[in-house]
Structure formats: structure tokens, C-alpha cells
Amino acid sequence: MTSELRGAGLTKDDLYALLREHGVLTLDDAHLVIFEQRGRVSIIRKADVRESEPELIRNIH
């Protein structure tokens, strides 16, 4: 996780703040944190994975 954050120019504290902003209060609740184009962030919760369309999270690295 640390190398991915460094690559995005973020720290763990930055990630934790983004998670809180999206109402995620434990790391266990987050399945994916996606750094989208133009600086936006999408967070996919584990509880939502079963209901998501595979195409929406395909090709995410």
C-alpha cells in the first residue's frame, strides 16, 4: 500500500482523511480506493462488491 500511495503523491494520513470523508471508518470496510482522473477518489466498500457491475471495476491497477 505504501508504494502505491507514494506513486500517487499521498501519505497514509491523506488516505485516512479520504476514507473518513467518504464515511469509511475502518480499513476493513474498504475494498478498493481508486484514484480517478482529475484528482477524484472513488471508494468501493466490501459490502458493495457483491452488488457491483464487474465492468465498472475492470482494468484497475
Buried (B, 14 or more C-beta within 10 A) or exposed (E): EEEEBEEBEBEEEEBEEBBEEBEBEEEEBBBBBEBEEEEEBEBBBEEEEEEEEEEEBEEEE
